[in-house]
Amino acid sequence: MADDVITIEVAYGTAEDQTLIELQVQRGTTLIEAIRLSAIADKCPEINIDDSRKGLFGKLANDEKVLKDHDRVEIYRPLLVDPKEARRRRAQKKVKN
């Protein structure tokens, strides 16, 4: 029976705080099922589970990805500024100074 259960983490972070929930789920649980089972949206109501990008250990993954023991499910916040635009702005500041 114990082989049917795996331990995973669900993580979400903001600039101010990080929420990390460890839970045990049945083997065969998908990424989206784990997020819903964690109830992380209750603790972080700003999360839009359906529209957020998600991944495992920093790599994007789809909702139907079957989890393995010790996987870390991550929910990513939308970027506030495009990285290319941020670099462009920093370069412009250096030229002005």
Secondary structure, 3 states (H helix, E strand, C coil): CHHHEEEEEEEEECCCCEEEEEEEEECCCEHHHHHHHHCHHHHCCCCCCCCCEEEECCEECCCCCECCCCCEEEEECCCCCCHHHHHHHHHHHHHHC
